[in-house]
């Protein structure tokens, strides 16, 4: 990265990777009441490896809570310029109405940083 440059990265939002689901919880991490979705959040502050089922295939993820992510950037002498937890706009909702669930839980985290 040059002196004037910046770096943008995205990742799955840590609220989505935090829960360490076991076999008892499969299919129970999302409860719908009325128009709202409620999500199981457990082990959020325990950083580490998670294995999740994705279309009958085990996927390995590494969860880091929000403060770990941000503090690591700060300790590495990055200036945080912008953080975005995107939500769908009206056009997207007209095409994919199920994305309204992203108002209940952010799916992604976007961060723009530059070197101090």
N, C-alpha and C positions, 0 to 999 in steps of 0.2 A: 504494500500500500504506500503510495507516495504521500508527501506532506499535506497535499490538498485533498487527498482521497478520503473516501468513506467506505464503509463496509455495511451491507445490509444482509441480515440472515433471518430465516424463518424456521420455526420448529413447531411441533405439536405443542399446544398450550400445556403448561405443567399441571393445570387442574385436571386435565384429561389423562395424564400419565401417572398421576399420584397414586391412585387406588391400586392396591396390590390384590387383585381378585383371586380368590381360591375357587375350587370347583363348586362349593356350596353357593357362591354368589353368581354363577354364570346365568345370564339372562335377567338378573335382578338389580343391575346397577342403574337402571333408568326406570323411574316410576312416573306415569302420567296422571295428573289430577287436574281435571278440567282442561284448559288450554296450555297448562304449564308442564314442563318436564323437570323432575327433581332427580339429581344424580348422587349416587353413593360416593363419598369422598372419605377414604381412610388411608392411613400411612403417608399422607401428603408430605410431612416433614421428615420422612425417612428416605433419603436419597439412595438410589441404587438401581440395580437390575430388575426389570419386570419382564415377564413372559406373558404375552397375550395371544389369544386365539384370533386369527384373522382369516376368515373363510377356510376353516379347518386346517390351518397351518400355524404353528407356533412362531411368533415374531418376538425377537428380543429387543427391548427398549431400555434406555437408561434414563430414569427419572431424576430430575434436579428441580427443587422447589424454586420459586420465583426469586427469593433473596439470594440463593446460591448463584443463579444465573447472573443477576445484576451485579452482585458483589465481586464475582470473578472478573467481569468486564472492567469494573473500577480498579481492582487490584492489578490488572494487566495494562493499566494506563490508557484505557479507552474512555472517551467522553460519550455519554449516551445522548444522542441528538433527538431521537424520537422512538416511542414505543407505540405499537398499534395492535389492538385485539379486534380484528375486523369483524364486521357484521354485514349481512347481505343487504343490498339496496332493493328498492321496489322492483326494478327490472328482473333481478335474479329471483326474487320471491315469486314473480308471476310465472317464471319458467319452472322453478323448483320450490314449491310451497313448503316442503319439509324442512328447508333451511331456516325456517322461522325458529327452530330449536336452538339456533346459534345465538339467539337473544338470551336464552337461559344459561348457556354454558359456552364460553369461547373455545373454538377448536384450534386456533393458531395464534402464535405470538410472532410479530414482526419487530425487529430491532434495527435501528440505524445508528452506527457508532463511527467515531473517528478517533485517531490517535491524539493524545494530549501533547 
